[in-house]
Amino acid sequence: MWTSSAEVSVARRRVMVSRTRPADVARRSVCRAVESMRVCLREANAS
């Protein structure tokens, strides 16, 4: 029985996420949200 590479990468990512501290994950998601907000503002100003 073989698993697809996508399944393997998902499993690996899950292991990595479980290894990282919740604080780091929260900070990363906040940074991503702020970054996307900045991009939206920049596009709104450009138009």
PDBQT receptor file of N, H, CA, C and O in Angstrom, charges set to zero:
ATOM      1  N   MET A   1       0.844  -1.204   0.000  1.00  0.00    +0.000 N 
ATOM      2  CA  MET A   1       0.000   0.000   0.000  1.00  0.00    +0.000 C 
ATOM      3  C   MET A   1       0.881   1.257   0.000  1.00  0.00    +0.000 C 
ATOM      4  O   MET A   1       1.835   1.356   0.772  1.00  0.00    +0.000 OA
ATOM      5  N   TRP A   2       0.553   2.203  -0.865  1.00  0.00    +0.000 N 
ATOM      6  H   TRP A   2      -0.222   2.123  -1.492  1.00  0.00    +0.000 HD
ATOM      7  CA  TRP A   2       1.367   3.411  -0.952  1.00  0.00    +0.000 C 
ATOM      8  C   TRP A   2       0.489   4.646  -0.771  1.00  0.00    +0.000 C 
ATOM      9  O   TRP A   2      -0.687   4.648  -1.136  1.00  0.00    +0.000 OA
ATOM     10  N   THR A   3       1.074   5.686  -0.206  1.00  0.00    +0.000 N 
ATOM     11  H   THR A   3       2.029   5.685   0.090  1.00  0.00    +0.000 HD
ATOM     12  CA  THR A   3       0.352   6.945  -0.023  1.00  0.00    +0.000 C 
ATOM     13  C   THR A   3       0.878   7.962  -1.022  1.00  0.00    +0.000 C 
ATOM     14  O   THR A   3       2.055   7.940  -1.380  1.00  0.00    +0.000 OA
ATOM     15  N   SER A   4       0.015   8.838  -1.464  1.00  0.00    +0.000 N 
ATOM     16  H   SER A   4      -0.942   8.856  -1.173  1.00  0.00    +0.000 HD
ATOM     17  CA  SER A   4       0.429   9.857  -2.419  1.00  0.00    +0.000 C 
ATOM     18  C   SER A   4       1.337  10.874  -1.732  1.00  0.00    +0.000 C 
ATOM     19  O   SER A   4       1.329  11.008  -0.509  1.00  0.00    +0.000 OA
ATOM     20  N   SER A   5       2.112  11.581  -2.533  1.00  0.00    +0.000 N 
ATOM     21  H   SER A   5       2.119  11.473  -3.527  1.00  0.00    +0.000 HD
ATOM     22  CA  SER A   5       3.035  12.563  -1.965  1.00  0.00    +0.000 C 
ATOM     23  C   SER A   5       2.269  13.679  -1.258  1.00  0.00    +0.000 C 
ATOM     24  O   SER A   5       2.760  14.255  -0.288  1.00  0.00    +0.000 OA
ATOM     25  N   ALA A   6       1.057  13.984  -1.750  1.00  0.00    +0.000 N 
ATOM     26  H   ALA A   6       0.659  13.515  -2.538  1.00  0.00    +0.000 HD
ATOM     27  CA  ALA A   6       0.250  15.022  -1.102  1.00  0.00    +0.000 C 
ATOM     28  C   ALA A   6      -0.104  14.613   0.317  1.00  0.00    +0.000 C 
ATOM     29  O   ALA A   6      -0.018  15.415   1.247  1.00  0.00    +0.000 OA
ATOM     30  N   GLU A   7      -0.505  13.345   0.477  1.00  0.00    +0.000 N 
ATOM     31  H   GLU A   7      -0.575  12.693  -0.278  1.00  0.00    +0.000 HD
ATOM     32  CA  GLU A   7      -0.846  12.857   1.820  1.00  0.00    +0.000 C 
ATOM     33  C   GLU A   7       0.372  12.905   2.734  1.00  0.00    +0.000 C 
ATOM     34  O   GLU A   7       0.262  13.265   3.906  1.00  0.00    +0.000 OA
ATOM     35  N   VAL A   8       1.524  12.544   2.198  1.00  0.00    +0.000 N 
ATOM     36  H   VAL A   8       1.613  12.252   1.246  1.00  0.00    +0.000 HD
ATOM     37  CA  VAL A   8       2.751  12.556   2.999  1.00  0.00    +0.000 C 
ATOM     38  C   VAL A   8       3.070  13.976   3.445  1.00  0.00    +0.000 C 
ATOM     39  O   VAL A   8       3.422  14.204   4.602  1.00  0.00    +0.000 OA
ATOM     40  N   SER A   9       2.947  14.943   2.517  1.00  0.00    +0.000 N 
ATOM     41  H   SER A   9       2.662  14.758   1.576  1.00  0.00    +0.000 HD
ATOM     42  CA  SER A   9       3.265  16.327   2.873  1.00  0.00    +0.000 C 
ATOM     43  C   SER A   9       2.280  16.860   3.912  1.00  0.00    +0.000 C 
ATOM     44  O   SER A   9       2.664  17.607   4.811  1.00  0.00    +0.000 OA
ATOM     45  N   VAL A  10       1.009  16.472   3.785  1.00  0.00    +0.000 N 
ATOM     46  H   VAL A  10       0.697  15.865   3.055  1.00  0.00    +0.000 HD
ATOM     47  CA  VAL A  10       0.015  16.907   4.768  1.00  0.00    +0.000 C 
ATOM     48  C   VAL A  10       0.355  16.340   6.138  1.00  0.00    +0.000 C 
ATOM     49  O   VAL A  10       0.284  17.046   7.144  1.00  0.00    +0.000 OA
ATOM     50  N   ALA A  11       0.723  15.064   6.173  1.00  0.00    +0.000 N 
ATOM     51  H   ALA A  11       0.780  14.491   5.355  1.00  0.00    +0.000 HD
ATOM     52  CA  ALA A  11       1.086  14.443   7.451  1.00  0.00    +0.000 C 
ATOM     53  C   ALA A  11       2.317  15.115   8.039  1.00  0.00    +0.000 C 
ATOM     54  O   ALA A  11       2.380  15.362   9.243  1.00  0.00    +0.000 OA
ATOM     55  N   ARG A  12       3.287  15.408   7.194  1.00  0.00    +0.000 N 
ATOM     56  H   ARG A  12       3.235  15.207   6.216  1.00  0.00    +0.000 HD
ATOM     57  CA  ARG A  12       4.509  16.053   7.677  1.00  0.00    +0.000 C 
ATOM     58  C   ARG A  12       4.192  17.438   8.234  1.00  0.00    +0.000 C 
ATOM     59  O   ARG A  12       4.729  17.847   9.263  1.00  0.00    +0.000 OA
ATOM     60  N   ARG A  13       3.294  18.163   7.522  1.00  0.00    +0.000 N 
ATOM     61  H   ARG A  13       2.857  17.831   6.686  1.00  0.00    +0.000 HD
ATOM     62  CA  ARG A  13       2.925  19.499   7.983  1.00  0.00    +0.000 C 
ATOM     63  C   ARG A  13       2.221  19.411   9.337  1.00  0.00    +0.000 C 
ATOM     64  O   ARG A  13       2.432  20.246  10.217  1.00  0.00    +0.000 OA
ATOM     65  N   ARG A  14       1.374  18.376   9.487  1.00  0.00    +0.000 N 
ATOM     66  H   ARG A  14       1.203  17.698   8.772  1.00  0.00    +0.000 HD
ATOM     67  CA  ARG A  14       0.668  18.206  10.757  1.00  0.00    +0.000 C 
ATOM     68  C   ARG A  14       1.658  17.982  11.889  1.00  0.00    +0.000 C 
ATOM     69  O   ARG A  14       1.502  18.529  12.980  1.00  0.00    +0.000 OA
ATOM     70  N   VAL A  15       2.676  17.176  11.622  1.00  0.00    +0.000 N 
ATOM     71  H   VAL A  15       2.803  16.731  10.736  1.00  0.00    +0.000 HD
ATOM     72  CA  VAL A  15       3.698  16.924  12.646  1.00  0.00    +0.000 C 
ATOM     73  C   VAL A  15       4.421  18.221  12.986  1.00  0.00    +0.000 C 
ATOM     74  O   VAL A  15       4.669  18.512  14.156  1.00  0.00    +0.000 OA
ATOM     75  N   MET A  16       4.759  19.000  11.958  1.00  0.00    +0.000 N 
ATOM     76  H   MET A  16       4.557  18.764  11.008  1.00  0.00    +0.000 HD
ATOM     77  CA  MET A  16       5.453  20.263  12.188  1.00  0.00    +0.000 C 
ATOM     78  C   MET A  16       4.588  21.210  13.006  1.00  0.00    +0.000 C 
ATOM     79  O   MET A  16       5.078  21.872  13.921  1.00  0.00    +0.000 OA
ATOM     80  N   VAL A  17       3.303  21.275  12.679  1.00  0.00    +0.000 N 
ATOM     81  H   VAL A  17       2.905  20.738  11.936  1.00  0.00    +0.000 HD
ATOM     82  CA  VAL A  17       2.397  22.175  13.396  1.00  0.00    +0.000 C 
ATOM     83  C   VAL A  17       2.277  21.750  14.849  1.00  0.00    +0.000 C 
ATOM     84  O   VAL A  17       2.266  22.590  15.749  1.00  0.00    +0.000 OA
ATOM     85  N   SER A  18       2.185  20.435  15.079  1.00  0.00    +0.000 N 
ATOM     86  H   SER A  18       2.194  19.753  14.348  1.00  0.00    +0.000 HD
ATOM     87  CA  SER A  18       2.048  19.961  16.455  1.00  0.00    +0.000 C 
ATOM     88  C   SER A  18       3.325  20.228  17.240  1.00  0.00    +0.000 C 
ATOM     89  O   SER A  18       3.288  20.364  18.463  1.00  0.00    +0.000 OA
ATOM     90  N   ARG A  19       4.457  20.302  16.541  1.00  0.00    +0.000 N 
ATOM     91  H   ARG A  19       4.488  20.191  15.548  1.00  0.00    +0.000 HD
ATOM     92  CA  ARG A  19       5.731  20.582  17.217  1.00  0.00    +0.000 C 
ATOM     93  C   ARG A  19       5.840  22.050  17.596  1.00  0.00    +0.000 C 
ATOM     94  O   ARG A  19       6.392  22.382  18.644  1.00  0.00    +0.000 OA
ATOM     95  N   THR A  20       5.316  22.932  16.750  1.00  0.00    +0.000 N 
ATOM     96  H   THR A  20       4.867  22.662  15.898  1.00  0.00    +0.000 HD
ATOM     97  CA  THR A  20       5.448  24.360  17.027  1.00  0.00    +0.000 C 
ATOM     98  C   THR A  20       4.576  24.753  18.204  1.00  0.00    +0.000 C 
ATOM     99  O   THR A  20       3.542  24.136  18.460  1.00  0.00    +0.000 OA
ATOM    100  N   ARG A  21       5.003  25.788  18.916  1.00  0.00    +0.000 N 
ATOM    101  H   ARG A  21       5.843  26.289  18.708  1.00  0.00    +0.000 HD
ATOM    102  CA  ARG A  21       4.233  26.257  20.071  1.00  0.00    +0.000 C 
ATOM    103  C   ARG A  21       3.008  27.014  19.587  1.00  0.00    +0.000 C 
ATOM    104  O   ARG A  21       3.064  27.680  18.554  1.00  0.00    +0.000 OA
ATOM    105  N   PRO A  22       1.894  26.922  20.322  1.00  0.00    +0.000 N 
ATOM    106  CA  PRO A  22       0.666  27.631  19.926  1.00  0.00    +0.000 C 
ATOM    107  C   PRO A  22       0.892  29.129  19.766  1.00  0.00    +0.000 C 
ATOM    108  O   PRO A  22       0.300  29.756  18.888  1.00  0.00    +0.000 OA
ATOM    109  N   ALA A  23       1.744  29.707  20.611  1.00  0.00    +0.000 N 
ATOM    110  H   ALA A  23       2.225  29.198  21.325  1.00  0.00    +0.000 HD
ATOM    111  CA  ALA A  23       2.006  31.146  20.521  1.00  0.00    +0.000 C 
ATOM    112  C   ALA A  23       2.618  31.499  19.167  1.00  0.00    +0.000 C 
ATOM    113  O   ALA A  23       2.251  32.501  18.553  1.00  0.00    +0.000 OA
ATOM    114  N   ASP A  24       3.556  30.664  18.707  1.00  0.00    +0.000 N 
ATOM    115  H   ASP A  24       3.853  29.850  19.206  1.00  0.00    +0.000 HD
ATOM    116  CA  ASP A  24       4.183  30.919  17.415  1.00  0.00    +0.000 C 
ATOM    117  C   ASP A  24       3.153  30.845  16.294  1.00  0.00    +0.000 C 
ATOM    118  O   ASP A  24       3.156  31.670  15.380  1.00  0.00    +0.000 OA
ATOM    119  N   VAL A  25       2.271  29.847  16.373  1.00  0.00    +0.000 N 
ATOM    120  H   VAL A  25       2.269  29.176  17.115  1.00  0.00    +0.000 HD
ATOM    121  CA  VAL A  25       1.244  29.680  15.337  1.00  0.00    +0.000 C 
ATOM    122  C   VAL A  25       0.320  30.890  15.330  1.00  0.00    +0.000 C 
ATOM    123  O   VAL A  25      -0.030  31.402  14.266  1.00  0.00    +0.000 OA
ATOM    124  N   ALA A  26      -0.077  31.349  16.516  1.00  0.00    +0.000 N 
ATOM    125  H   ALA A  26       0.207  30.933  17.380  1.00  0.00    +0.000 HD
ATOM    126  CA  ALA A  26      -0.976  32.503  16.605  1.00  0.00    +0.000 C 
ATOM    127  C   ALA A  26      -0.300  33.744  16.034  1.00  0.00    +0.000 C 
ATOM    128  O   ALA A  26      -0.910  34.506  15.284  1.00  0.00    +0.000 OA
ATOM    129  N   ARG A  27       0.964  33.937  16.399  1.00  0.00    +0.000 N 
ATOM    130  H   ARG A  27       1.459  33.318  17.008  1.00  0.00    +0.000 HD
ATOM    131  CA  ARG A  27       1.678  35.118  15.913  1.00  0.00    +0.000 C 
ATOM    132  C   ARG A  27       1.792  35.083  14.400  1.00  0.00    +0.000 C 
ATOM    133  O   ARG A  27       1.650  36.107  13.732  1.00  0.00    +0.000 OA
ATOM    134  N   ARG A  28       2.054  33.885  13.859  1.00  0.00    +0.000 N 
ATOM    135  H   ARG A  28       2.169  33.053  14.401  1.00  0.00    +0.000 HD
ATOM    136  CA  ARG A  28       2.205  33.762  12.409  1.00  0.00    +0.000 C 
ATOM    137  C   ARG A  28       0.893  34.084  11.702  1.00  0.00    +0.000 C 
ATOM    138  O   ARG A  28       0.889  34.765  10.677  1.00  0.00    +0.000 OA
ATOM    139  N   SER A  29      -0.225  33.592  12.250  1.00  0.00    +0.000 N 
ATOM    140  H   SER A  29      -0.222  33.039  13.083  1.00  0.00    +0.000 HD
ATOM    141  CA  SER A  29      -1.516  33.848  11.611  1.00  0.00    +0.000 C 
ATOM    142  C   SER A  29      -1.860  35.328  11.690  1.00  0.00    +0.000 C 
ATOM    143  O   SER A  29      -2.434  35.882  10.753  1.00  0.00    +0.000 OA
ATOM    144  N   VAL A  30      -1.510  35.979  12.813  1.00  0.00    +0.000 N 
ATOM    145  H   VAL A  30      -1.044  35.529  13.574  1.00  0.00    +0.000 HD
ATOM    146  CA  VAL A  30      -1.758  37.421  12.944  1.00  0.00    +0.000 C 
ATOM    147  C   VAL A  30      -0.932  38.177  11.917  1.00  0.00    +0.000 C 
ATOM    148  O   VAL A  30      -1.430  39.090  11.259  1.00  0.00    +0.000 OA
ATOM    149  N   CYS A  31       0.342  37.791  11.783  1.00  0.00    +0.000 N 
ATOM    150  H   CYS A  31       0.746  37.050  12.317  1.00  0.00    +0.000 HD
ATOM    151  CA  CYS A  31       1.207  38.452  10.801  1.00  0.00    +0.000 C 
ATOM    152  C   CYS A  31       0.633  38.308   9.398  1.00  0.00    +0.000 C 
ATOM    153  O   CYS A  31       0.647  39.257   8.614  1.00  0.00    +0.000 OA
ATOM    154  N   ARG A  32       0.125  37.109   9.083  1.00  0.00    +0.000 N 
ATOM    155  H   ARG A  32       0.114  36.338   9.720  1.00  0.00    +0.000 HD
ATOM    156  CA  ARG A  32      -0.426  36.865   7.751  1.00  0.00    +0.000 C 
ATOM    157  C   ARG A  32      -1.658  37.741   7.527  1.00  0.00    +0.000 C 
ATOM    158  O   ARG A  32      -1.846  38.288   6.441  1.00  0.00    +0.000 OA
ATOM    159  N   ALA A  33      -2.499  37.872   8.564  1.00  0.00    +0.000 N 
ATOM    160  H   ALA A  33      -2.347  37.428   9.446  1.00  0.00    +0.000 HD
ATOM    161  CA  ALA A  33      -3.710  38.689   8.438  1.00  0.00    +0.000 C 
ATOM    162  C   ALA A  33      -3.337  40.151   8.220  1.00  0.00    +0.000 C 
ATOM    163  O   ALA A  33      -3.924  40.829   7.376  1.00  0.00    +0.000 OA
ATOM    164  N   VAL A  34      -2.353  40.635   8.989  1.00  0.00    +0.000 N 
ATOM    165  H   VAL A  34      -1.877  40.084   9.675  1.00  0.00    +0.000 HD
ATOM    166  CA  VAL A  34      -1.916  42.028   8.843  1.00  0.00    +0.000 C 
ATOM    167  C   VAL A  34      -1.359  42.256   7.449  1.00  0.00    +0.000 C 
ATOM    168  O   VAL A  34      -1.636  43.277   6.820  1.00  0.00    +0.000 OA
ATOM    169  N   GLU A  35      -0.571  41.298   6.970  1.00  0.00    +0.000 N 
ATOM    170  H   GLU A  35      -0.346  40.468   7.481  1.00  0.00    +0.000 HD
ATOM    171  CA  GLU A  35       0.043  41.431   5.652  1.00  0.00    +0.000 C 
ATOM    172  C   GLU A  35      -1.021  41.509   4.557  1.00  0.00    +0.000 C 
ATOM    173  O   GLU A  35      -0.929  42.342   3.656  1.00  0.00    +0.000 OA
ATOM    174  N   SER A  36      -2.032  40.637   4.638  1.00  0.00    +0.000 N 
ATOM    175  H   SER A  36      -2.107  39.960   5.370  1.00  0.00    +0.000 HD
ATOM    176  CA  SER A  36      -3.085  40.642   3.620  1.00  0.00    +0.000 C 
ATOM    177  C   SER A  36      -3.889  41.934   3.700  1.00  0.00    +0.000 C 
ATOM    178  O   SER A  36      -4.344  42.453   2.680  1.00  0.00    +0.000 OA
ATOM    179  N   MET A  37      -4.066  42.457   4.930  1.00  0.00    +0.000 N 
ATOM    180  H   MET A  37      -3.697  42.036   5.758  1.00  0.00    +0.000 HD
ATOM    181  CA  MET A  37      -4.784  43.720   5.086  1.00  0.00    +0.000 C 
ATOM    182  C   MET A  37      -4.000  44.844   4.405  1.00  0.00    +0.000 C 
ATOM    183  O   MET A  37      -4.579  45.692   3.724  1.00  0.00    +0.000 OA
ATOM    184  N   ARG A  38      -2.669  44.841   4.597  1.00  0.00    +0.000 N 
ATOM    185  H   ARG A  38      -2.199  44.153   5.149  1.00  0.00    +0.000 HD
ATOM    186  CA  ARG A  38      -1.828  45.866   3.977  1.00  0.00    +0.000 C 
ATOM    187  C   ARG A  38      -1.934  45.801   2.459  1.00  0.00    +0.000 C 
ATOM    188  O   ARG A  38      -2.017  46.831   1.791  1.00  0.00    +0.000 OA
ATOM    189  N   VAL A  39      -1.930  44.577   1.914  1.00  0.00    +0.000 N 
ATOM    190  H   VAL A  39      -1.862  43.740   2.457  1.00  0.00    +0.000 HD
ATOM    191  CA  VAL A  39      -2.025  44.409   0.464  1.00  0.00    +0.000 C 
ATOM    192  C   VAL A  39      -3.353  44.969  -0.035  1.00  0.00    +0.000 C 
ATOM    193  O   VAL A  39      -3.404  45.650  -1.059  1.00  0.00    +0.000 OA
ATOM    194  N   CYS A  40      -4.436  44.674   0.703  1.00  0.00    +0.000 N 
ATOM    195  H   CYS A  40      -4.394  44.120   1.535  1.00  0.00    +0.000 HD
ATOM    196  CA  CYS A  40      -5.753  45.180   0.306  1.00  0.00    +0.000 C 
ATOM    197  C   CYS A  40      -5.758  46.703   0.318  1.00  0.00    +0.000 C 
ATOM    198  O   CYS A  40      -6.282  47.328  -0.604  1.00  0.00    +0.000 OA
ATOM    199  N   LEU A  41      -5.177  47.304   1.356  1.00  0.00    +0.000 N 
ATOM    200  H   LEU A  41      -4.752  46.796   2.105  1.00  0.00    +0.000 HD
ATOM    201  CA  LEU A  41      -5.139  48.764   1.445  1.00  0.00    +0.000 C 
ATOM    202  C   LEU A  41      -4.325  49.349   0.294  1.00  0.00    +0.000 C 
ATOM    203  O   LEU A  41      -4.703  50.363  -0.293  1.00  0.00    +0.000 OA
ATOM    204  N   ARG A  42      -3.204  48.698  -0.022  1.00  0.00    +0.000 N 
ATOM    205  H   ARG A  42      -2.897  47.874   0.455  1.00  0.00    +0.000 HD
ATOM    206  CA  ARG A  42      -2.348  49.197  -1.097  1.00  0.00    +0.000 C 
ATOM    207  C   ARG A  42      -3.094  49.153  -2.427  1.00  0.00    +0.000 C 
ATOM    208  O   ARG A  42      -3.015  50.090  -3.222  1.00  0.00    +0.000 OA
ATOM    209  N   GLU A  43      -3.832  48.038  -2.669  1.00  0.00    +0.000 N 
ATOM    210  H   GLU A  43      -3.896  47.277  -2.024  1.00  0.00    +0.000 HD
ATOM    211  CA  GLU A  43      -4.580  47.920  -3.925  1.00  0.00    +0.000 C 
ATOM    212  C   GLU A  43      -5.712  48.942  -3.968  1.00  0.00    +0.000 C 
ATOM    213  O   GLU A  43      -6.015  49.487  -5.029  1.00  0.00    +0.000 OA
ATOM    214  N   ALA A  44      -6.344  49.206  -2.808  1.00  0.00    +0.000 N 
ATOM    215  H   ALA A  44      -6.098  48.762  -1.946  1.00  0.00    +0.000 HD
ATOM    216  CA  ALA A  44      -7.430  50.189  -2.763  1.00  0.00    +0.000 C 
ATOM    217  C   ALA A  44      -6.888  51.583  -3.065  1.00  0.00    +0.000 C 
ATOM    218  O   ALA A  44      -7.538  52.365  -3.760  1.00  0.00    +0.000 OA
ATOM    219  N   ASN A  45      -5.706  51.895  -2.547  1.00  0.00    +0.000 N 
ATOM    220  H   ASN A  45      -5.179  51.260  -1.983  1.00  0.00    +0.000 HD
ATOM    221  CA  ASN A  45      -5.107  53.206  -2.796  1.00  0.00    +0.000 C 
ATOM    222  C   ASN A  45      -4.671  53.339  -4.250  1.00  0.00    +0.000 C 
ATOM    223  O   ASN A  45      -4.754  54.421  -4.830  1.00  0.00    +0.000 OA
ATOM    224  N   ALA A  46      -4.209  52.249  -4.834  1.00  0.00    +0.000 N 
ATOM    225  H   ALA A  46      -4.141  51.369  -4.363  1.00  0.00    +0.000 HD
ATOM    226  CA  ALA A  46      -3.715  52.286  -6.205  1.00  0.00    +0.000 C 
ATOM    227  C   ALA A  46      -4.859  52.544  -7.184  1.00  0.00    +0.000 C 
ATOM    228  O   ALA A  46      -4.682  53.267  -8.165  1.00  0.00    +0.000 OA
ATOM    229  N   SER A  47      -6.025  51.962  -6.928  1.00  0.00    +0.000 N 
ATOM    230  H   SER A  47      -6.169  51.375  -6.131  1.00  0.00    +0.000 HD
ATOM    231  CA  SER A  47      -7.139  52.115  -7.860  1.00  0.00    +0.000 C 
ATOM    232  C   SER A  47      -7.778  53.493  -7.739  1.00  0.00    +0.000 C 
ATOM    233  O   SER A  47      -8.735  53.795  -8.453  1.00  0.00    +0.000 OA
TER     234      SER A  47
